[in-house]
Amino acid sequence: MERGPLFTHLQARHGGPLGCEAAADGGALRLTYAFAAGCTLGIRRDPRIEYTDTRVVVDGLTRDEALTLLHAQERAQLGGDGCGIEWSRPPQQEPAEDAAGEEEVFRGDACNCQARLLVRGAVVVRLVFRSAC
């Protein structure tokens, strides 16, 4: 995780993490890093079902910056070609899981993967990349 594109982006932008929290929950592992400006990076991994959920709360990325980071996360998490997300295809609009607005959702054709952007105004405030394969 600390060598991945999301961590390295936050580290370059905000310096090292201010804190880290780890927990285990019935076989699933959760790790959360806190950075300056209220930014966080969290990962939940459940090896029993090969599920990984990576979330970043950011302090305002452009949409292009966010898509570049999610594409890099797809390759880092799933290898070479990722999971087949067609980044040029228009995303679906879906309600955010926490009722924080609408998210743009990109889906791949392998590993039930998806990349999600929560956009407020002209800036992205949350990124999510998840897969189960």
C-alpha positions in Angstrom: 0.0 0.0 0.0 2.8 2.5 0.9 4.4 1.9 -2.5 1.1 2.4 -4.4 0.0 5.4 -6.4 -2.6 6.7 -3.9 -0.2 6.7 -0.9 2.6 8.2 -2.9 0.3 11.0 -4.2 -0.9 11.9 -0.7 2.7 11.7 0.6 4.0 14.0 -2.2 1.1 16.5 -1.6 1.0 16.5 2.2 4.2 14.8 3.5 4.2 11.7 5.5 1.1 10.4 7.3 0.1 11.9 10.6 -1.2 8.6 11.9 -2.1 5.1 11.1 -4.8 2.7 12.4 -5.0 -1.0 11.8 -7.8 -3.5 12.7 -8.8 -7.0 12.0 -12.5 -7.9 11.7 -13.5 -11.6 11.2 -10.6 -12.3 8.8 -10.8 -8.9 7.1 -8.0 -6.4 7.6 -8.4 -2.7 7.6 -5.7 -0.1 7.5 -6.2 3.7 7.5 -3.7 6.5 7.2 -4.4 10.1 8.1 -2.7 13.0 6.3 -2.8 16.7 6.6 -5.8 18.8 5.4 -8.2 16.0 6.5 -7.1 13.6 3.8 -7.2 9.9 4.5 -6.3 6.7 2.7 -8.0 3.5 3.8 -7.9 -0.1 2.6 -10.1 -3.0 3.5 -9.0 -6.4 2.4 -10.9 -9.7 3.0 -8.8 -12.6 1.6 -11.6 -15.1 2.2 -13.6 -13.5 -0.7 -10.6 -11.8 -2.5 -12.2 -8.4 -1.8 -10.2 -5.2 -1.7 -11.7 -1.7 -1.2 -9.3 1.3 -1.3 -10.7 4.8 -0.5 -9.1 8.2 -0.5 -10.6 11.4 0.9 -8.7 14.2 -0.9 -8.6 17.9 -0.6 -9.8 18.7 -4.1 -8.3 17.0 -7.2 -9.3 17.8 -10.7 -11.3 15.1 -12.5 -8.3 14.4 -14.8 -5.9 14.0 -11.8 -8.4 11.7 -10.1 -8.8 9.5 -13.2 -5.1 9.2 -13.6 -4.7 8.1 -10.0 -7.5 5.5 -10.3 -6.1 4.1 -13.5 -2.7 3.8 -11.8 -4.4 2.1 -8.8 -6.2 -0.4 -11.2 -2.9 -1.5 -12.6 -1.1 -1.5 -9.2 -3.8 -3.5 -7.5 -4.6 -6.0 -10.3 -1.4 -6.0 -12.4 -0.5 -5.1 -16.0 -3.8 -4.4 -17.8 -5.9 -4.1 -14.7 -9.5 -5.3 -14.8 -10.6 -3.9 -18.2 -12.1 -0.6 -17.2 -12.8 1.4 -20.4 -11.8 4.8 -19.1 -12.9 6.6 -22.2 -16.5 5.3 -21.8 -18.8 7.8 -20.0 -19.3 6.7 -16.3 -22.6 5.8 -14.7 -24.0 8.2 -12.1 -25.1 6.5 -8.9 -25.9 7.7 -5.4 -22.9 7.7 -3.0 -23.1 5.0 -0.4 -23.1 7.6 2.4 -25.7 9.8 0.8 -23.0 12.4 0.1 -24.1 13.1 -3.4 -23.7 11.4 -6.8 -20.7 9.3 -7.7 -19.3 8.7 -11.2 -18.8 4.9 -11.5 -16.5 3.1 -14.0 -16.8 -0.7 -14.1 -14.4 -3.3 -15.5 -15.1 -6.6 -17.0 -13.0 -8.7 -14.6 -12.9 -9.1 -10.8 -16.1 -7.2 -10.3 -13.9 -4.1 -10.2 -15.1 -0.5 -10.1 -13.6 2.9 -9.7 -15.7 5.7 -8.2 -15.4 9.5 -8.0 -17.3 11.7 -5.7 -17.3 15.2 -7.2 -18.4 18.4 -5.5 -18.5 21.4 -7.7 -15.5 21.2 -9.9 -13.3 19.1 -7.6 -13.1 15.4 -6.7 -13.2 14.9 -2.9 -13.2 11.0 -2.8 -11.8 8.2 -4.8 -12.7 4.5 -4.4 -11.3 1.5 -6.2 -12.6 -1.9 -5.3 -12.4 -5.5 -6.7 -13.4 -9.0 -5.7 -11.7 -11.7 -7.7 
